[in-house]
Amino acid sequence: AEMAGTPDLRQLPMYVVGVSVIVNLPGVAAEGPVQLNLTRELLVDIFAERVKVWSDPELVAVNPGLAALGLLPNVSITRFVRGDSSGTTSIFTTALKAFNSSWTAVGTLVAWPSSSGLLRAANQSYGMAMSVMATPYSLGYVGYDVSLLLGLATAQFLDPTTGAVQALTQDALS
């Protein structure tokens, strides 16, 4: 009834969610004193399988504290991705493309690079979260709400110009 006087008005349902990169790196906890730092390029390199082990020099360079504590071992990175069609995957892969134009797999269900055999698929957000939680030395992605609700360890992202850790509010709003 309220909209009867505005026949050209259209309602579009929208859902906005931030995406968190969740990690299961022994020694790194959601509220712990040490966190995993990533750059945007490094995230793309991990999902493109150019960075395959936790001790990779690119990871060590942005995580000297973790390296000094022995928390970046020469162990393969298991990557979890969504096996079902997912808006979170669309957001995540669109971000990967924005971070590096060489990334080409964008959409709700994509063919991920998987030559190493360390790619695992999980269905639904909670399936992804539980899979990462159950698999040491792994990472994946979920909506920020899921990572917060479950108290998951998440990666911190370094500002591409200053190298400082970006505030969550800035990431969520940009």
Secondary structure, DSSP 8 states (H G I E B T S, - for coil): -TTTT-TT----------EEEEEE-TT--TTSS---EE-HHHHHHHHTTS--BTT-HHHHHH-HHHHHTT-S-S-B-EEEEESS--HHHHHHHHHHHHH-TT----SSS-----SSS-EEEE-HHHHHHHHHHHSTTEEEEEEHHHHHHHT--B-EEB-TTT--B--HHHHHH-
